[in-house]
Amino acid sequence: MKAFNENLKKVLEVTKEMFQVAEQGDEDRNDDSCGVLYGVVRDSAYKIKKMAEEEILKHKDKNKWE
């Protein structure tokens, strides 16, 4: 697989980890400000994941995804 596609796969893996951290952080949080932080992490993960998925679709449309 081409490096540019491997990198997109890695981005998706990172977002999975971000979701897990946000979930665990919410369960273990000490106060409301921690909840805000984990909400930002979760929101950012959704946005990054969406962008990566859109790039993957572009690569597939151009027959550059293996």
Phi and psi in radians as a Rosetta constraint file:
Dihedral C 1 N 2 CA 2 C 2 CIRCULARHARMONIC -1.150 0.35
Dihedral N 2 CA 2 C 2 N 3 CIRCULARHARMONIC 2.622 0.35
Dihedral C 2 N 3 CA 3 C 3 CIRCULARHARMONIC -1.027 0.35
Dihedral N 3 CA 3 C 3 N 4 CIRCULARHARMONIC -0.663 0.35
Dihedral C 3 N 4 CA 4 C 4 CIRCULARHARMONIC -1.154 0.35
Dihedral N 4 CA 4 C 4 N 5 CIRCULARHARMONIC -0.517 0.35
Dihedral C 4 N 5 CA 5 C 5 CIRCULARHARMONIC -1.372 0.35
Dihedral N 5 CA 5 C 5 N 6 CIRCULARHARMONIC -0.674 0.35
Dihedral C 5 N 6 CA 6 C 6 CIRCULARHARMONIC -1.042 0.35
Dihedral N 6 CA 6 C 6 N 7 CIRCULARHARMONIC -0.705 0.35
Dihedral C 6 N 7 CA 7 C 7 CIRCULARHARMONIC -1.112 0.35
Dihedral N 7 CA 7 C 7 N 8 CIRCULARHARMONIC -0.674 0.35
Dihedral C 7 N 8 CA 8 C 8 CIRCULARHARMONIC -1.139 0.35
Dihedral N 8 CA 8 C 8 N 9 CIRCULARHARMONIC -0.675 0.35
Dihedral C 8 N 9 CA 9 C 9 CIRCULARHARMONIC -1.103 0.35
Dihedral N 9 CA 9 C 9 N 10 CIRCULARHARMONIC -0.687 0.35
Dihedral C 9 N 10 CA 10 C 10 CIRCULARHARMONIC -1.121 0.35
Dihedral N 10 CA 10 C 10 N 11 CIRCULARHARMONIC -0.672 0.35
Dihedral C 10 N 11 CA 11 C 11 CIRCULARHARMONIC -1.054 0.35
Dihedral N 11 CA 11 C 11 N 12 CIRCULARHARMONIC -0.753 0.35
Dihedral C 11 N 12 CA 12 C 12 CIRCULARHARMONIC -1.101 0.35
Dihedral N 12 CA 12 C 12 N 13 CIRCULARHARMONIC -0.657 0.35
Dihedral C 12 N 13 CA 13 C 13 CIRCULARHARMONIC -1.129 0.35
Dihedral N 13 CA 13 C 13 N 14 CIRCULARHARMONIC -0.719 0.35
Dihedral C 13 N 14 CA 14 C 14 CIRCULARHARMONIC -1.096 0.35
Dihedral N 14 CA 14 C 14 N 15 CIRCULARHARMONIC -0.703 0.35
Dihedral C 14 N 15 CA 15 C 15 CIRCULARHARMONIC -1.152 0.35
Dihedral N 15 CA 15 C 15 N 16 CIRCULARHARMONIC -0.610 0.35
Dihedral C 15 N 16 CA 16 C 16 CIRCULARHARMONIC -1.066 0.35
Dihedral N 16 CA 16 C 16 N 17 CIRCULARHARMONIC -0.744 0.35
Dihedral C 16 N 17 CA 17 C 17 CIRCULARHARMONIC -1.145 0.35
Dihedral N 17 CA 17 C 17 N 18 CIRCULARHARMONIC -0.676 0.35
Dihedral C 17 N 18 CA 18 C 18 CIRCULARHARMONIC -1.069 0.35
Dihedral N 18 CA 18 C 18 N 19 CIRCULARHARMONIC -0.733 0.35
Dihedral C 18 N 19 CA 19 C 19 CIRCULARHARMONIC -1.070 0.35
Dihedral N 19 CA 19 C 19 N 20 CIRCULARHARMONIC -0.747 0.35
Dihedral C 19 N 20 CA 20 C 20 CIRCULARHARMONIC -1.131 0.35
Dihedral N 20 CA 20 C 20 N 21 CIRCULARHARMONIC -0.747 0.35
Dihedral C 20 N 21 CA 21 C 21 CIRCULARHARMONIC -1.095 0.35
Dihedral N 21 CA 21 C 21 N 22 CIRCULARHARMONIC -0.764 0.35
Dihedral C 21 N 22 CA 22 C 22 CIRCULARHARMONIC -1.103 0.35
Dihedral N 22 CA 22 C 22 N 23 CIRCULARHARMONIC -0.722 0.35
Dihedral C 22 N 23 CA 23 C 23 CIRCULARHARMONIC -1.125 0.35
Dihedral N 23 CA 23 C 23 N 24 CIRCULARHARMONIC -0.863 0.35
Dihedral C 23 N 24 CA 24 C 24 CIRCULARHARMONIC -1.127 0.35
Dihedral N 24 CA 24 C 24 N 25 CIRCULARHARMONIC -0.708 0.35
Dihedral C 24 N 25 CA 25 C 25 CIRCULARHARMONIC -1.076 0.35
Dihedral N 25 CA 25 C 25 N 26 CIRCULARHARMONIC -0.705 0.35
Dihedral C 25 N 26 CA 26 C 26 CIRCULARHARMONIC -1.102 0.35
Dihedral N 26 CA 26 C 26 N 27 CIRCULARHARMONIC -0.696 0.35
Dihedral C 26 N 27 CA 27 C 27 CIRCULARHARMONIC -1.180 0.35
Dihedral N 27 CA 27 C 27 N 28 CIRCULARHARMONIC -0.598 0.35
Dihedral C 27 N 28 CA 28 C 28 CIRCULARHARMONIC -1.752 0.35
Dihedral N 28 CA 28 C 28 N 29 CIRCULARHARMONIC 0.005 0.35
Dihedral C 28 N 29 CA 29 C 29 CIRCULARHARMONIC -1.089 0.35
Dihedral N 29 CA 29 C 29 N 30 CIRCULARHARMONIC 2.685 0.35
Dihedral C 29 N 30 CA 30 C 30 CIRCULARHARMONIC -1.696 0.35
Dihedral N 30 CA 30 C 30 N 31 CIRCULARHARMONIC -0.516 0.35
Dihedral C 30 N 31 CA 31 C 31 CIRCULARHARMONIC -2.726 0.35
Dihedral N 31 CA 31 C 31 N 32 CIRCULARHARMONIC 3.129 0.35
Dihedral C 31 N 32 CA 32 C 32 CIRCULARHARMONIC -1.133 0.35
Dihedral N 32 CA 32 C 32 N 33 CIRCULARHARMONIC -0.611 0.35
Dihedral C 32 N 33 CA 33 C 33 CIRCULARHARMONIC -1.141 0.35
Dihedral N 33 CA 33 C 33 N 34 CIRCULARHARMONIC -0.550 0.35
Dihedral C 33 N 34 CA 34 C 34 CIRCULARHARMONIC -1.130 0.35
Dihedral N 34 CA 34 C 34 N 35 CIRCULARHARMONIC -0.673 0.35
Dihedral C 34 N 35 CA 35 C 35 CIRCULARHARMONIC -1.076 0.35
Dihedral N 35 CA 35 C 35 N 36 CIRCULARHARMONIC -0.662 0.35
Dihedral C 35 N 36 CA 36 C 36 CIRCULARHARMONIC -1.111 0.35
Dihedral N 36 CA 36 C 36 N 37 CIRCULARHARMONIC -0.794 0.35
Dihedral C 36 N 37 CA 37 C 37 CIRCULARHARMONIC -1.019 0.35
Dihedral N 37 CA 37 C 37 N 38 CIRCULARHARMONIC -0.843 0.35
Dihedral C 37 N 38 CA 38 C 38 CIRCULARHARMONIC -1.193 0.35
Dihedral N 38 CA 38 C 38 N 39 CIRCULARHARMONIC -0.506 0.35
Dihedral C 38 N 39 CA 39 C 39 CIRCULARHARMONIC -1.143 0.35
Dihedral N 39 CA 39 C 39 N 40 CIRCULARHARMONIC -0.695 0.35
Dihedral C 39 N 40 CA 40 C 40 CIRCULARHARMONIC -1.154 0.35
Dihedral N 40 CA 40 C 40 N 41 CIRCULARHARMONIC -0.731 0.35
Dihedral C 40 N 41 CA 41 C 41 CIRCULARHARMONIC -1.054 0.35
Dihedral N 41 CA 41 C 41 N 42 CIRCULARHARMONIC -0.802 0.35
Dihedral C 41 N 42 CA 42 C 42 CIRCULARHARMONIC -1.112 0.35
Dihedral N 42 CA 42 C 42 N 43 CIRCULARHARMONIC -0.798 0.35
Dihedral C 42 N 43 CA 43 C 43 CIRCULARHARMONIC -1.076 0.35
Dihedral N 43 CA 43 C 43 N 44 CIRCULARHARMONIC -0.748 0.35
Dihedral C 43 N 44 CA 44 C 44 CIRCULARHARMONIC -1.107 0.35
Dihedral N 44 CA 44 C 44 N 45 CIRCULARHARMONIC -0.703 0.35
Dihedral C 44 N 45 CA 45 C 45 CIRCULARHARMONIC -1.078 0.35
Dihedral N 45 CA 45 C 45 N 46 CIRCULARHARMONIC -0.749 0.35
Dihedral C 45 N 46 CA 46 C 46 CIRCULARHARMONIC -1.053 0.35
Dihedral N 46 CA 46 C 46 N 47 CIRCULARHARMONIC -0.777 0.35
Dihedral C 46 N 47 CA 47 C 47 CIRCULARHARMONIC -1.156 0.35
Dihedral N 47 CA 47 C 47 N 48 CIRCULARHARMONIC -0.780 0.35
Dihedral C 47 N 48 CA 48 C 48 CIRCULARHARMONIC -1.127 0.35
Dihedral N 48 CA 48 C 48 N 49 CIRCULARHARMONIC -0.756 0.35
Dihedral C 48 N 49 CA 49 C 49 CIRCULARHARMONIC -1.045 0.35
Dihedral N 49 CA 49 C 49 N 50 CIRCULARHARMONIC -0.786 0.35
Dihedral C 49 N 50 CA 50 C 50 CIRCULARHARMONIC -1.062 0.35
Dihedral N 50 CA 50 C 50 N 51 CIRCULARHARMONIC -0.774 0.35
Dihedral C 50 N 51 CA 51 C 51 CIRCULARHARMONIC -1.097 0.35
Dihedral N 51 CA 51 C 51 N 52 CIRCULARHARMONIC -0.737 0.35
Dihedral C 51 N 52 CA 52 C 52 CIRCULARHARMONIC -1.118 0.35
Dihedral N 52 CA 52 C 52 N 53 CIRCULARHARMONIC -0.742 0.35
Dihedral C 52 N 53 CA 53 C 53 CIRCULARHARMONIC -1.118 0.35
Dihedral N 53 CA 53 C 53 N 54 CIRCULARHARMONIC -0.641 0.35
Dihedral C 53 N 54 CA 54 C 54 CIRCULARHARMONIC -1.145 0.35
Dihedral N 54 CA 54 C 54 N 55 CIRCULARHARMONIC -0.690 0.35
Dihedral C 54 N 55 CA 55 C 55 CIRCULARHARMONIC -1.141 0.35
Dihedral N 55 CA 55 C 55 N 56 CIRCULARHARMONIC -0.697 0.35
Dihedral C 55 N 56 CA 56 C 56 CIRCULARHARMONIC -1.067 0.35
Dihedral N 56 CA 56 C 56 N 57 CIRCULARHARMONIC -0.749 0.35
Dihedral C 56 N 57 CA 57 C 57 CIRCULARHARMONIC -1.070 0.35
Dihedral N 57 CA 57 C 57 N 58 CIRCULARHARMONIC -0.700 0.35
Dihedral C 57 N 58 CA 58 C 58 CIRCULARHARMONIC -1.084 0.35
Dihedral N 58 CA 58 C 58 N 59 CIRCULARHARMONIC -0.746 0.35
Dihedral C 58 N 59 CA 59 C 59 CIRCULARHARMONIC -1.118 0.35
Dihedral N 59 CA 59 C 59 N 60 CIRCULARHARMONIC -0.705 0.35
Dihedral C 59 N 60 CA 60 C 60 CIRCULARHARMONIC -1.130 0.35
Dihedral N 60 CA 60 C 60 N 61 CIRCULARHARMONIC -0.714 0.35
Dihedral C 60 N 61 CA 61 C 61 CIRCULARHARMONIC -1.092 0.35
Dihedral N 61 CA 61 C 61 N 62 CIRCULARHARMONIC -0.541 0.35
Dihedral C 61 N 62 CA 62 C 62 CIRCULARHARMONIC -1.650 0.35
Dihedral N 62 CA 62 C 62 N 63 CIRCULARHARMONIC 0.167 0.35
Dihedral C 62 N 63 CA 63 C 63 CIRCULARHARMONIC 0.980 0.35
Dihedral N 63 CA 63 C 63 N 64 CIRCULARHARMONIC 0.646 0.35
Dihedral C 63 N 64 CA 64 C 64 CIRCULARHARMONIC -1.926 0.35
Dihedral N 64 CA 64 C 64 N 65 CIRCULARHARMONIC 0.176 0.35
Dihedral C 64 N 65 CA 65 C 65 CIRCULARHARMONIC -1.853 0.35
Dihedral N 65 CA 65 C 65 N 66 CIRCULARHARMONIC 2.316 0.35
